[in-house]
Each structure stands twice: as C-alpha cells, then as structure tokens.
Amino acid sequence: MTFISQTKEADVVLIGGGIMSATLGAMLRQLQPDWSIVLFERLEELALESSGPWNNAGTGHSALCELNYSPIDKDGNVAPAKAIQINEQFQLSRQFWAHMVSEGLIGAPEHFIHAVPHMSFVMGGGHVDYLKKRFEALRSSPLFASMEYSEDRAKIAQWAPLVMSGRRDDVPVAATRATEGTDVDFGRLTKELVNYLTTHQVEVNYGTEVTDLKRTSDKRWDLKLKHGGSGESSSIRAKFVFIGGGGGALPLLQRSGIPEGKGYGGFPVSGQFFRCTAPEVSEKHHAKVYGQASVGAPPMSVPHLDTRYVNGKKALLFGPYAGFSTNFLKSGSLWDLPGSIRPSNIVPMLAAGWHNLGLTKYLITEVLKSRSAKVDALHEYFPEADGSQWELITAGQRVQIIKKDSRAGGVLQFGTEVITARNGSISALLGASPGASTAVPIMLELLERCFPREFKTQWQDKLGMMIPTFGSKLHEDADLAQQTLNQTAEVLKLSYQAR
C-alpha cells in the first residue's frame, strides 16, 4: 500500500526495498539508534526485484560450488584466492543473521535459510582434471576442509541421484560436495529485516520513487519523490543517502553528479529458469549442483540444478538461460540502457562492447533458443527430466558494471562495487553476483568509508557483538573457522547431516 512520507528531513535515506537497504538499515539502527532513517521502495511490496526468491539463485554464495570463483590460468594452476575471499565474506553475513535471530530481532531462521549441500559437477576429461586441481587448491583452507571429491559414479549418485540416473557411462564425470552449503530466501530475509526496522522507528514508504537528487549548499541532499498511487510529488532532505535500488542505482548515481560516479555504465542481462514444484521430483534431489559455464558465457550463466525453499515449500530450479533486455529493472523501461549513456561513459561502454563480442553472440544465441533446446540443456544435468513438469520463469535483471580502463578503454566487470562520494554523504551499489550473499561485508565496507569517525571511535564494540570475527581471517585460523561455522549453524538451526 502506498504511503506518502510526511518526513521532511532525515539523517539517512535508503533507496530500494531489497536486501542491501534492509541490511544497511538494520546495522545502522543498532549502531546509531538516535539517527532518523527513512526507506523508499518504488514498488508496492518489498524484494520484488533482484532480492525476490525466484529472481535469483538463492545459493548463499560461499564459493563452495561456483567454479568461476576459482579460475585456472594458462599454466594449469587453479587460483583459490577469490573463492576463499567470498567464503570469508559469506561467514560475516551468516554471523550477522545469527545475531539478529539470537537477539529476537527477526523471525525463525527456518523461514529464510536451509542447509542444502553444495556440489560442483563436471563432465569430460579436461573438466575432470580441472575440478580435481580445484579441490586440491582449496582443501587446505579451513573454510573448505570438509569438501569431498569423487569420480566414482555410484558415490556421486548417492549425493545427487537425479544427476546420475540415466547418464551415459562413456564420459568421465567428477563432483565435489560440501554439506555445509545453504539455500537462502533473500526475499523473506529482506522482509524480516524491514519488519525489524518498522518496529524500531524507521519509516518505510512503498510506491514511492526517488526521481532526482541534488546536493544542497549545506552539504546535504535534496531528494525529489513521486508517489505512484496518487501521482503526488514531495521531497525530503538527508544527511546521507544510500542508493541500493539494484539495476535502478546507476541512473540515480548519475543524477547525483558526484565525480566518483562518472565513467560508469551498465550492461543489463536478463534470463529465465526452469522451475519444478512436483513433490515426486523435488524430494529426490537435495543439493545445489553447479557446472561449468559455456564458452563465451558470463559467469552468472553457469548452469545449475538447485534445491530451493520458498515460503516453506521445496522446489527445483534449473538454469539460467541468459537473455538480453535494455531494462535495468524487471519492472523498468526499455529506455533504461539508452538513457544511461553519458559523454563520460560512452567510450567505456563502446570499448566494453567491442571487447565482449563473444558475449553478445552468446546472448543472441540464448535468446533464440527454443523450449525444446532449453529442455535439452536441462537433460545434461538431469538426464531423465520430464520437460512437461518444468515451467519457465523470468529471472531478475542483472546490470553488470562497465567502467573506464586505461588500457582497454572500458571493461565489463562482474561482481559488485561500492561507489562513494569523497565526503561520504552518498553511496551507491552497482553490480550483481555474489551480491545478496555478501550484503553484510559490503555494508561494512560502506560504513567504514562513509562514517570513518564513528566507525573507528564508536562502533567497533557493537560490530564485534554483531559479527564476532569481523577483522579476523577464518582462512588462517582453523579452530576459529570451525567454531564460527558450528555456532552460526546452531543459531540458524542448520543441520549438515546428509539426507
């Protein structure tokens, strides 16, 4: 239901009703309870864009199964650093969620998180060799110590029977399995966090779009608001603004005019998933099984057969099937991409396009795929799948970052990036995966950048209570890593016993 804000001034304005704004708001409410906070969501409900459970993979990205986070170089060596970093980051998110649960600030954890083993599955000799090298590169880290590796078809069939049943036996296969993986419903988690905000003096406005923002002479921000239900307009002045509206963040960052935002562009990628809710199918699979991306495909297009829990119901998801739309939001406009072109970013955008012609070709091929071709792709990971039991659903929009590069002119960057004004009065989050899973460390980075005085002198003890290992490296401390995993698992009611 649309609510027209009567507030004229606030210490903090959060733009976007997704997991990012919800996380930042929940942190700030505890760190600085005397600050006034207002959140604006342009749609009539929370988490209808990228945070929606059917708009993202919901993996609880921890690099246990996502192969693109551990690339192999030209000499055949697997680089584990990125995977370890992402796992470290995810542990911070888990600790914050556990803190919110243990303090009774959000609801029961089984509403938004479940233990689901994470698997990587590959086919063919070259891919098998890579997966074994990846396993060897990661197994020494305490964060990956429980990972298992197997080329035994019977063992893999125990882990994921649907993946192996009916599979040809003339192609080598291999898999890794980590039982401490999770499935996260970020839509439900967002609603839990925002419910906490609304019961702790945070004003939340639905159906309200921030259409413009300008710097004032007193170093604050004037935001223009449009209320969708009534068509009325208003404004609010803020000391600090966070632009966390997913794909909608780039246009507002550009309107802010801050020098730090110049030169950034966005490349939107859409997609579809197959969803199966038939219990006789979903109950036979309990894992997230990630494969290798096709040649020329973006990292976010890695095929995976996932167990999902949404609104307490189990289902299977397969995909994604990448596509292209000029919308920056699922509910956005076809003019979003052309409308984002500026003199400062046209060169980076053209250069990135030129250097990613293979990606363009891949996306065109994906768009033209028939349903039968998509079912064929499903059969690669679920050989005996009945295509009639799977429905196509449209995923959320992902806007990948395009930024200046001194050598290439412009590069297409996968991942997330925080852009902050020099004086810390405004910050925007651009990019996509691993996104939601690393919302907590992203917000910690933002807090340190935008509020350096408070961060150093006032918030350290409180942050230590919320996130006990903040500032430590679990990768370097096996005992602390195991203790942290066990403690958060207990609070979040995660049982890692194999099904």
Residue, then its C-alpha position, 0 to 999 in steps of 0.5 A: m500500500t502506498f504511503i506518502s512520507q510526511t518526513k521532511e528531513a532525515d539523517v539517512v535515506l535508503i533507496g530500494g526495498g531489497i536486501m542491501s537497504a534492509t541490511l544497511g538499515a538494520m546495522l545502522r539502527q543498532l549502531q546509531p539508534d538516535w539517527s532518523i532513517v527513512l526507506f523508499e521502495r518504488l514498488e508496492e511490496l518489498a524484494l520484488e526485484s533482484s532480492g525476490p526468491w525466484n529472481n535469483a539463485g538463492t545459493g548463499h554464495s560461499a564459493l563452495c560450488e561456483l567454479n568461476y570463483s576459482p579460475i585456472d590460468k594458462d599454466g594449469n594452476v587453479a587460483p583459490a584466492k577469490a573463492i576463499q575471499i567470498n567464503e570469508q565474506f559469506q561467514l560475516s553475513r551468516q554471523f550477522w543473521a545469527h545475531m539478529v535471530s539470537e537477539g529476537l530481532i527477526g523471525a525463525p531462521e527456518h523461514f529464510i535459510h536451509a542447509v542444502p549441500h553444495m556440489s560442483f559437477v563436471m563432465g569430460g576429461g579436461h573438466v575432470d582434471y580441472l575440478k580435481k586441481r580445484f579441490e586440491a587448491l582449496r582443501s587446505s583452507p579451513l573454510f573448505a576442509s570438509m569438501e569431498y571429491s569423487e569420480d566414482r559414479a555410484k558415490i556421486a549418485q548417492w549425493a545427487p541421484l537425479v544427476m546420475s540416473g540415466r547418464r551415459d557411462d562413456v564420459p568421465v564425470a567428477a563432483t565435489r560436495a560440501t554439506e555445509g552449503t545453504d539455500v537462502d530466501f533473500g526475499r523473506l530475509t529482506k522482509e524480516l529485516v524491514n519488519y525489524l526496522t518498522t518496529h524500531q522507528v524507521e519509516v518505510n514508504y512503498g510506491t514511492e520513487v526517488t526521481d532526482l537528487k541534488r546536493t544542497s549548499d549545506k552539504r546535504w541532499d535534496l531528494k525529489l519523490k513521486h508517489g505512484g498511487s496518487g501521482e503526488s510529488s514531495s521531497i525530503r532532505a538527508k544527511f546521507v543517502f544510500i542508493g541500493g535500488g539494484g539495476g535502478a542505482l546507476p541512473l540515480l548515481q548519475r543524477s547525483g553528479i558526484p565525480e566518483g560516479k562518472g565513467y560508469g555504465g551498465f550492461p543489463v542481462s536478463g534470463q529465465f529458469f526452469r522451475c519444478t514444484a512436483p513433490e515426486v521430483s523435488e524430494k529426490h534431489h537435495a543439493k545445489v549442483y553447479g557446472q561449468a559455464s559455456v564458452g563465451a558465457p558470463p559467469m552468472s550463466v553457469p548452469h545449475l540444478d538447485t534445491r530451493y525453499v520458498n515460503g516453506k515449500k521445496a522446489l527445483l530450479f534449473g538454469p539460467y538461460a541468459g537473455f538480453s533486455t535494455n531494462f535495468l529493472k524487471s519492472g523498468s523501461l526499455w529506455d533504461l540502457p539508452g538513457s544511461i549513456r553519458p559523454s563520460n561513459i560512452v567510450p567505456m561502454l563502446a570499448a566494453g562492447w567491442h571487447n565482449l563480442g563473444l558475449t553478445k553472440y552468446l546472448i543472441t544465441e540464448v535468446l533464440k533458443s527454443r523450449s525444446a533446446k532449453v529442455d535439452a540443456l536441462h537433460e545434461y544435468f538431469p538426464e531423465a527430466d520430464g520437460s512437461q513438469w518444468e515451467l519457465i520463469t523470468a529471472g531478475q535483471r542483472v546490470q553488470i558494471i562497465k567502467k573506464d580502463s586505461r588500457a582497454g578503454g572500458v571493461l565489463q566487470f562482474g561482481t559488485e562495487v561500492i561507489t562513494a562520494r569523497n565526503g561520504s554523504i552518498s553511496a551507491l551499489l552497482g553490480a550483481s553476483p555474489g551480491a545478496s550473499t555478501a550484503v553484510p561485508i559490503m555494508l561494512e565496507l560502506l560504513e567504514r568509508c562513509f562514517p570513518r569517525e564513528f566507525k573507528t571511535q564508536w562502533q567497533d564494540k557493537l560490530g564485534m557483538m554483531i559479527p564476532t570475527f569481523g577483522s579476523k581471517l577464518h582462512e588462517d585460523a582453523d579452530l576459529a573457522q570451525q567454531t564460527l561455522n558450528q555456532t552460526a549453524e546452531v543459531l540458524k538451526l542448520s543441520y549438515q547431516a546428509r539426507 
